[in-house]
């Protein structure tokens, strides 16, 4: 994976308008040869950007790009810290490395992750500028047990922020995915650190598909969605700010009242609520009807016998029945 050097970042700013720019013109702006421009364009492609090269016209991004703005994010999220690292291994890992220096609500954002992780360590594909990639630090004085259901609260907060920004219709999948029309739009990864009886430190990561280049779409192995399906994404910075503020507000309420305060919202937004599903626990499959969550955030499954079985996190996976999706 290429790195985003200052010169490549300058090149990207030239191309961000989505218009054609000749190699000669770009070379003059960057004080490099046309051949060097071509090499740097290849490096941008390696970051997951789609760049067209047309003889006689020059280079053009497949879609215009709004770059994240460090100064704007810092001002809007003050007094919290907002750190922008355009190309990073993992925002979650970066925040974990800085735990002792962070305050509740501090965020790290990136344009592109080279070692992003999904649930159970799966790789998370994140092309440059195609997603909202964010990690937030939080701390629970009550300890690890108090974190039960936290990923559900974050999911609700993100959906609410998207609704407020003019992107309605996003639903949730227990315990940590956002869905759009039955396809995965975003994933949430909560990682924690703490000792028995002590406070719990959390890094809450999220990756939300905004607009993915064709080349990256082909690498995704499950049904996926992108926010652009719901309308034009006019301002990625506003989106980051809205999501960060809503997650902060929701976590403050969660600390005060627990997951019970969010149960009604979850059950309203739950994509699988009332649907036939399979719960996978290792080799075991349990079939039933999803009935939302209880006051502890546990998944409720109605078995054929009518018995309600509850599941709390752990190594379980929720799937729709093939014939029902």
C-alpha positions as CSV (number, residue, x, y, z in Angstrom):
1,X,0.0,0.0,0.0
2,X,1.4,3.4,-1.0
3,X,1.8,6.2,1.5
4,X,0.4,9.7,1.0
5,X,3.5,11.9,0.8
6,X,3.1,15.7,0.8
7,X,3.6,15.8,-2.9
8,X,0.9,13.1,-3.5
9,X,-1.4,15.0,-1.2
10,X,-0.8,18.1,-3.3
11,X,-1.6,16.1,-6.5
12,X,-4.8,14.8,-4.9
13,X,-5.9,18.3,-4.1
14,X,-5.3,19.3,-7.7
15,X,-7.5,16.3,-8.9
16,X,-10.1,16.6,-6.2
17,X,-12.5,18.7,-8.4
18,X,-13.1,15.6,-10.6
19,X,-12.0,17.6,-13.8
20,X,-9.3,16.6,-16.3
21,X,-5.8,18.0,-15.6
22,X,-3.0,17.5,-18.1
23,X,0.2,15.8,-17.0
24,X,2.1,18.9,-18.2
25,X,-0.1,21.3,-16.1
26,X,0.2,19.0,-13.0
27,X,3.9,18.8,-13.5
28,X,4.2,22.5,-13.5
29,X,2.0,22.9,-10.4
30,X,4.1,20.3,-8.5
31,X,7.5,21.1,-10.0
32,X,8.1,17.6,-11.2
33,X,8.3,16.0,-14.7
34,X,5.3,14.5,-16.5
35,X,6.8,11.1,-16.0
36,X,6.9,11.7,-12.3
37,X,3.3,12.8,-12.3
38,X,2.4,9.4,-13.9
39,X,4.2,7.5,-11.2
40,X,2.5,9.5,-8.4
41,X,-0.9,8.8,-10.0
42,X,-0.2,5.1,-9.9
43,X,0.6,5.5,-6.2
44,X,-2.8,7.2,-5.7
45,X,-4.5,4.2,-7.4
46,X,-2.8,1.9,-5.0
47,X,-4.6,3.7,-2.2
48,X,-7.9,2.6,-3.7
49,X,-8.6,5.8,-5.7
50,X,-10.0,5.5,-9.2
51,X,-8.1,7.8,-11.6
52,X,-8.8,7.9,-15.3
53,X,-5.9,8.5,-17.7
54,X,-7.0,9.8,-21.1
55,X,-4.5,10.5,-23.8
56,X,-4.7,14.2,-24.9
57,X,-6.8,15.1,-21.8
58,X,-4.8,14.0,-18.8
59,X,-5.9,12.7,-15.5
60,X,-9.2,12.8,-13.7
61,X,-10.7,11.2,-10.5
62,X,-13.7,9.0,-11.3
63,X,-15.7,11.0,-8.7
64,X,-14.8,14.4,-7.1
65,X,-13.3,14.1,-3.6
66,X,-13.9,16.2,-0.6
67,X,-10.9,15.8,1.6
68,X,-11.2,15.8,5.4
69,X,-10.1,19.1,6.9
70,X,-8.0,19.0,10.1
71,X,-8.6,22.6,11.1
72,X,-12.3,22.4,10.6
73,X,-12.7,19.2,12.5
74,X,-10.5,20.5,15.4
75,X,-12.6,23.7,15.7
76,X,-16.0,22.0,15.5
77,X,-15.1,19.2,18.0
78,X,-13.2,21.4,20.6
79,X,-12.4,20.9,23.4
80,X,-12.1,17.3,22.3
81,X,-9.1,16.3,20.3
82,X,-9.7,15.4,16.6
83,X,-6.7,14.0,14.9
84,X,-6.6,13.4,11.1
85,X,-4.1,10.8,9.8
86,X,-4.9,10.5,6.0
87,X,-3.4,7.1,5.6
88,X,-3.1,4.9,8.7
89,X,-2.8,1.2,9.6
90,X,-5.8,1.2,12.0
91,X,-7.4,4.2,13.7
92,X,-8.4,1.8,16.6
93,X,-4.8,0.6,17.1
94,X,-3.5,4.2,16.9
95,X,-5.9,5.3,19.6
96,X,-5.0,2.2,21.7
97,X,-1.3,3.2,21.5
98,X,-2.2,6.7,22.9
99,X,-4.7,5.6,25.6
100,X,-2.9,7.4,28.5
101,X,-3.0,10.7,26.6
102,X,-6.7,10.7,25.6
103,X,-9.8,12.3,27.0
104,X,-13.4,10.9,26.7
105,X,-14.8,11.8,23.2
106,X,-11.4,12.3,21.5
107,X,-11.5,11.0,17.9
108,X,-9.1,9.9,15.2
109,X,-10.2,9.9,11.6
110,X,-8.5,8.7,8.4
111,X,-9.1,8.8,4.7
112,X,-7.8,5.3,4.3
113,X,-6.9,2.3,6.5
114,X,-4.3,-0.2,5.4
115,X,-4.9,-2.7,8.3
116,X,-8.5,-2.0,9.3
117,X,-10.2,-4.8,11.2
118,X,-13.8,-5.9,11.3
119,X,-15.4,-8.3,13.8
120,X,-13.3,-11.4,14.7
121,X,-10.2,-9.8,13.1
122,X,-11.6,-9.9,9.6
123,X,-9.9,-7.4,7.2
124,X,-11.9,-4.2,6.6
125,X,-11.6,-2.8,3.1
126,X,-11.3,1.0,3.1
127,X,-10.4,2.8,-0.1
128,X,-9.1,6.4,0.1
129,X,-11.9,8.8,0.7
130,X,-14.6,6.2,0.2
131,X,-15.7,5.8,3.8
132,X,-16.2,7.6,7.1
133,X,-13.4,6.0,9.2
134,X,-13.4,7.0,12.8
135,X,-12.3,5.8,16.3
136,X,-13.4,7.4,19.5
137,X,-12.0,7.0,23.0
138,X,-14.3,6.6,26.0
139,X,-13.9,5.6,29.6
140,X,-16.4,3.9,31.9
141,X,-15.6,4.3,35.6
142,X,-18.0,1.5,36.5
143,X,-15.8,-1.1,34.8
144,X,-16.1,-3.6,32.0
145,X,-19.5,-4.9,33.0
146,X,-21.0,-1.5,32.4
147,X,-20.0,-1.7,28.7
148,X,-22.7,-4.3,28.0
149,X,-24.7,-3.1,25.0
150,X,-22.5,-0.2,24.2
151,X,-22.1,-1.1,20.5
152,X,-25.9,-1.1,20.2
153,X,-25.9,2.5,21.5
154,X,-23.2,3.6,19.1
155,X,-25.2,2.1,16.2
156,X,-28.3,3.9,17.2
157,X,-26.3,7.2,17.5
158,X,-24.9,6.8,14.0
159,X,-28.3,6.1,12.5
160,X,-29.7,9.2,14.3
161,X,-26.8,11.4,13.0
162,X,-27.4,10.1,9.5
163,X,-31.1,10.9,9.7
164,X,-30.3,14.4,10.9
165,X,-28.0,14.9,7.9
166,X,-30.7,13.9,5.5
167,X,-30.0,10.2,5.1
168,X,-33.1,8.3,6.4
169,X,-33.9,4.6,6.2
170,X,-30.8,3.1,7.8
171,X,-31.4,0.1,10.1
172,X,-29.4,-1.9,12.6
173,X,-28.2,-5.5,12.8
174,X,-27.4,-6.9,16.3
175,X,-24.9,-6.3,17.7
176,X,-22.7,-4.0,15.6
177,X,-23.7,-3.4,12.0
178,X,-25.7,-0.8,10.1
179,X,-27.9,-2.0,7.2
180,X,-29.4,-0.3,4.2
181,X,-32.1,-2.3,2.4
182,X,-30.7,-5.5,3.8
183,X,-27.1,-4.9,2.9
184,X,-24.2,-3.9,5.2
185,X,-23.6,-0.1,5.2
186,X,-21.2,0.1,8.2
187,X,-19.6,-1.9,11.0
188,X,-18.7,-0.9,14.5
189,X,-15.8,-2.4,16.4
190,X,-15.6,-1.8,20.2
191,X,-12.3,-2.8,21.8
192,X,-11.7,-2.4,25.5
193,X,-9.0,-2.5,28.1
194,X,-9.3,-2.7,31.9
195,X,-8.7,-4.7,35.0
196,X,-11.3,-6.3,37.4
197,X,-12.6,-3.6,39.7
198,X,-11.0,-0.8,37.7
199,X,-12.3,1.6,35.0
200,X,-12.8,0.3,31.5
201,X,-11.1,2.1,28.6
202,X,-12.8,1.8,25.2
203,X,-11.9,2.5,21.6
204,X,-15.0,2.6,19.5
205,X,-14.2,2.2,15.8
206,X,-16.5,2.6,12.8
207,X,-16.3,2.2,9.1
208,X,-19.2,3.6,7.1
209,X,-19.3,3.2,3.3
210,X,-19.9,6.5,1.5
211,X,-19.0,6.0,-2.1
212,X,-16.8,3.1,-3.1
213,X,-14.7,2.9,-6.3
214,X,-15.6,0.1,-8.8
215,X,-12.2,-1.6,-8.2
216,X,-12.8,-1.8,-4.5
217,X,-16.4,-3.0,-4.8
218,X,-15.3,-6.2,-6.3
219,X,-13.1,-7.1,-3.3
220,X,-16.1,-7.1,-0.9
221,X,-17.4,-10.6,-0.2
222,X,-20.8,-9.9,1.3
223,X,-23.8,-7.8,0.2
224,X,-22.9,-4.2,0.9
225,X,-24.4,-0.7,0.6
226,X,-23.1,2.8,0.4
227,X,-24.6,6.1,1.7
228,X,-24.6,7.6,-1.8
229,X,-27.6,5.4,-2.5
230,X,-29.6,7.7,-0.3
231,X,-28.5,11.0,-1.8
232,X,-25.5,13.3,-2.6
233,X,-22.9,13.4,0.1
234,X,-22.1,17.2,0.0
235,X,-19.9,17.5,3.0
236,X,-17.9,14.7,4.5
237,X,-16.5,16.9,7.3
238,X,-20.1,17.8,8.4
239,X,-20.9,14.1,8.5
240,X,-17.9,13.3,10.7
241,X,-18.8,16.2,13.1
242,X,-22.5,15.1,13.3
243,X,-21.6,11.5,14.0
244,X,-19.0,12.3,16.6
245,X,-21.3,14.7,18.5
246,X,-24.3,12.3,18.5
247,X,-22.1,9.4,19.7
248,X,-20.8,11.5,22.5
249,X,-24.3,12.6,23.6
250,X,-25.6,9.0,23.4
251,X,-22.7,7.6,25.5
252,X,-23.3,10.2,28.2
253,X,-26.9,9.1,28.4
254,X,-25.8,5.4,28.3
255,X,-23.5,6.1,31.3
256,X,-26.4,7.6,33.2
257,X,-29.2,5.2,32.3
258,X,-27.7,2.1,30.7
259,X,-28.9,0.3,27.6
260,X,-32.5,0.2,28.9
261,X,-32.9,3.9,27.8
262,X,-32.2,2.8,24.2
263,X,-34.3,-0.4,24.0
264,X,-37.3,1.2,22.3
265,X,-35.1,2.9,19.6
266,X,-33.2,-0.2,18.9
267,X,-36.3,-2.3,18.4
268,X,-37.7,0.3,16.0
269,X,-34.5,0.3,14.0
270,X,-33.7,-3.4,14.2
271,X,-33.6,-4.8,10.6
272,X,-34.2,-8.4,11.8
273,X,-37.0,-7.7,14.3
274,X,-39.8,-10.1,13.6
275,X,-37.9,-11.9,10.9
276,X,-36.8,-15.6,10.8
277,X,-33.1,-15.8,11.6
278,X,-30.4,-18.3,12.4
279,X,-28.0,-17.7,15.3
280,X,-24.6,-19.3,14.7
281,X,-22.6,-20.4,17.8
282,X,-19.6,-22.2,16.4
283,X,-20.9,-25.3,14.6
284,X,-24.4,-25.0,16.2
285,X,-27.3,-23.2,14.5
286,X,-30.4,-22.1,16.3
287,X,-33.4,-21.1,14.3
288,X,-36.1,-18.7,15.4
289,X,-37.8,-15.4,15.1
290,X,-35.8,-12.3,16.2
291,X,-37.7,-10.3,18.8
292,X,-35.4,-7.3,19.4
293,X,-33.4,-6.9,22.6
294,X,-34.1,-6.9,26.3
295,X,-33.2,-4.3,28.9
296,X,-29.6,-5.7,29.1
297,X,-29.1,-5.5,25.3
298,X,-29.3,-9.2,24.8
299,X,-30.7,-10.5,21.5
300,X,-34.1,-12.2,22.0
301,X,-34.9,-15.2,19.8
302,X,-38.3,-16.9,19.8
303,X,-38.0,-20.6,19.2
304,X,-40.5,-22.8,17.5
305,X,-41.7,-24.0,20.9
306,X,-42.6,-20.4,21.8
307,X,-39.7,-20.2,24.3
308,X,-37.7,-17.0,24.3
309,X,-34.0,-17.5,24.4
310,X,-31.5,-14.6,25.0
311,X,-28.0,-14.2,23.7
312,X,-25.4,-11.8,25.0
313,X,-22.5,-11.0,22.7
314,X,-19.7,-13.5,22.5
315,X,-18.8,-15.6,19.5
316,X,-22.3,-15.7,17.9
317,X,-23.4,-14.6,14.5
318,X,-26.8,-13.6,13.3
319,X,-28.0,-14.5,9.8
320,X,-31.3,-14.2,7.9
321,X,-32.8,-17.4,6.7
322,X,-31.7,-17.8,3.0
323,X,-35.3,-18.0,1.8
324,X,-36.4,-14.9,3.8
325,X,-33.9,-12.3,2.4
